[in-house]
């Protein structure tokens, strides 16, 4: 909550810039084109669990449920978990490279959890028969016990699940996984019976119960998809209000046609996403249901297969389930998943946040520390903005030299403010000084500052990324505050005191800001001068609750500004005297 209050205080000017930007560069309005109606004979994927009783379950731990069922173990460098042989559900996944809290002994991040836990979250797939097909056959369902070709799924290997019905039709599911977070899943039907049959595949991701969300306005959590080459982001309330299974009237986005694309659920750092074959047509649907518990589903159905006697038919697709690491998403994007890096919430300033994130990762590749990467990025930005800053600093230096003359004019026209302003304007014009030039670098820095804040907030690379010394997490505030005597007296600070628990790095940032002000001329207006004098203290309080990486950027930026101002004032302007 404090971070939200701080953000509101820090980006007031940013809001104005955004409004102006939207006015000058309006985004094209995309008309809501009608969506082709899904063929009536193909039922939506969400109907598969209409008869499930979800009310009043007995809540167990994941470990209890997993230990009591037959499973295929998943064991890769990035993931551990299992596939439930009852129903062929992928309902147990843990991210091995990430901890819940900044502690080596803390639990790893749990992504998927089976039904029966507090917050079930899993992947499901299967086949359905056309509703108008008179030749009904037995199909695998959530009660089906599958056989497996192996007890463990490892990266670079595969396992095959199989089940044969009473009509001698053999169903298979082949699971493969890479070293990161991408499953390749193939559904196969072998018709060894004596009659042909029409089937279509379905795949879905389900979340039961409303998940805990950060509920921060700059972060999207919920449904995310690329359908018909358009990025769609909807929160859980949108699904509840507009895509209820009980409602006959659903919004257009609830049922869509697409060729390829992807769809799933996203959290701040994690995501589970269905990725169909990019050349195949699918019918995507998004639903909310309540059969005792809220459940949210994203899924799709594929084309109809007319499976003749003796034929073998297969249907492939992928599932991403893991961390939204930029380099990993970029690799998948380059290998055929379109716009996959857009799964990261880049925000309004995506034209800045994307390159900033890529730049930080590039620097990190060579320096091996994200704090050093932020410093390197800051230096590069100062070099890019050097001409602008140099012009501004020269103007401010001239203003500082004009202080005696400006004071004389104030004393000459103490009661004639209009005349004094006219004389000041004439003086500025004569000397080539601009009293507002000093604001221009700040205005330019604000979108960069906000974009960097966004990058530090949403990118997994900054999650628990250490710097040096006492800074163990660049995405979190400075942990050593004045109320703990900078860590000497450990105690749990009440929430209402967090705003004044200023850390070492914010204090240093405030000092550099104060020092930078001393190099600039004071505003002619006494009221403005007082306001400017308070800014270092105000920003110290505001930034105290921000990510340490952001305060580090601001501090280094101030130091470089001081160095540049000193150089201009002492080396360049001295030559002109």
C-alpha positions, 0 to 999 in steps of 0.5 A, a space after each residue: 500500500 505504501 508503494 502505491 501511495 509513493 508511486 502516486 506522489 512520484 509520477 504526477 508529472 508523468 500523468 500529464 506527459 502521458 495525456 499529452 502523448 496520447 493527445 499528440 499521438 492517438 492510438 488507432 481505434 480498432 473496430 470490433 469486428 464480428 466474430 464468426 460463430 463457433 460451429 453449433 455441433 462443436 460444444 465449447 471446451 468448458 462443458 467438459 466439467 459441467 457435472 463436476 461437484 466442486 462444492 465443499 471439498 476436503 482441503 489437503 496439501 499438495 504433498 498429501 494429494 500427490 503421494 496418494 495418486 499414481 503419477 509420472 514424475 517430472 524432473 528437469 533443471 527448471 521444473 519438478 512435479 508430476 502428471 496424474 495418471 488418473 485423468 492425465 492431468 498436469 496438476 503438479 509443477 514447482 519452479 526450481 529456480 525461484 524461492 517464495 522469499 529471499 531465503 535459500 531455505 524457503 519453499 520453491 514457487 509452486 505453479 500448478 496444484 491438484 484439485 483438493 488443495 486450497 487453490 487448484 491450478 492445472 492443465 487438462 486435455 482430451 477428446 470430444 465427440 460431435 454432438 450430432 454423431 449417432 455412433 457414441 463411443 467411450 472417451 477418456 475422461 477425468 476418471 480414466 486410469 492411463 498407462 505410462 511408458 515410463 515413470 519419469 519425464 526428463 528434458 530431452 526425453 518423452 513419455 507416452 500415456 495410453 488407454 484403449 476403450 471397449 470399441 478397440 480405439 486406442 488413445 495416446 498422449 505423448 509428453 515432451 519437455 525442454 530444459 526450461 518451461 515448454 511442454 510439447 504434447 501430442 494427442 493420438 487416436 488409433 482406430 482399431 475398431 470396426 466403425 469410423 468416428 468424428 472427434 475433436 481435441 480440446 485443451 484447457 487451463 483451469 484455476 479454481 478459486 480466485 487467486 491472490 493478486 497484487 491488485 496494482 494498477 500498473 500490473 495486469 494479472 489474469 487472462 492473457 492471450 494472442 488471438 487473431 494476432 491481437 493481444 487480449 488482457 482481461 482480469 478475473 472480474 471480466 471473466 466473472 462478469 462477461 463470460 459466466 457459464 450460466 449466462 447465455 449472453 457473453 461478450 465477444 471476447 469470450 469466444 473467438 476464432 484464431 489461427 495459432 496464437 496462444 492463451 492462458 493465465 498470467 501472474 506478476 512473474 509466472 504464466 501458464 499458456 496454451 500454444 496451439 500449432 501456429 498453422 491450425 485454426 482453433 476455437 478459443 473460449 474463456 469462461 467463469 463458472 461457479 459450482 460451489 467454487 469460482 473457477 476460471 478457464 481458458 481453452 480451445 478446441 481444434 478441428 474435427 477429425 474423421 477417424 476411419 477404421 485402421 487410421 492413426 490421427 494426431 494433434 500436437 500443441 505446446 504448453 508453457 508453464 513457468 517464469 516469464 524470463 525475457 531471454 527464454 520468452 525471446 527464444 520461444 518467440 524466435 522459434 515460432 511463438 508469435 509476440 511471446 515476449 508481450 506476455 510481460 506487462 510492458 505497460 503504456 511506455 512499451 517503446 521504452 520499457 522493452 529496450 530498457 529491459 533488453 539493455 539491462 539484460 545485455 549489460 548483466 550478461 557481461 558484468 554479472 550483477 544487475 546493480 552494475 547493469 543499472 549503473 552501466 545503463 545510467 551512464 549510457 543514458 547520460 551519454 545519450 542525453 549529454 547534448 541536452 543536459 549540456 545546453 541546460 547546464 550552460 543556461 543554468 550556469 549563466 543564470 547563476 552568474 546573472 544572480 547579482 544583476 537579477 538581485 539589482 533589478 528586484 531592488 530597483 523595481 520592488 513595487 513594479 513586478 511587471 516592469 521587473 519581469 520585462 527587464 529580466 526577460 530582456 536580460 535573459 535574451 541579451 545573455 542567452 540564458 533560459 530560466 526554464 532550461 534546467 527543467 528540460 532534462 528532468 522532464 525527459 528523465 521522468 518517462 525513463 524513470 517511470 519505465 525503469 520503475 516498470 521494468 524493475 517491478 514486473 521483470 523476473 530478472 530483478 526478482 531477488 537480484 542482489 547488488 552488494 553489501 546490504 542490498 540483497 534484492 534490487 526489486 525491493 526497498 532498501 532493507 536498512 532503515 533509520 527506525 532499525 538504526 540501519 539494521 542494528 535493532 531488528 524489529 517488525 516495523 508497523 505499516 504506518 511507520 514504513 514511510 519514515 523508515 528511510 534506508 541508507 540508499 535513499 538518504 544517499 540519493 537525497 544528499 546527491 540531489 541536495 548537492 546538485 541543487 547547490 550547483 544550480 542558481 536559486 529561482 528568482 521567486 522566493 516561494 519557488 526557491 523554498 519549494 525547490 529547497 524542500 525537493 531533496 527531502 520530499 524525494 527522499 521520503 517518496 523514494 524510500 519505499 521504492 525498489 532499491 534498483 530504482 533509487 540506485 539509478 537515481 543516485 548514480 544519475 545525480 552523481 553524473 549530473 553533478 560531475 557534468 555541471 562541475 565540468 561545464 561551470 569550471 572548464 567550459 564557462 571559465 574559458 568564456 570569462 
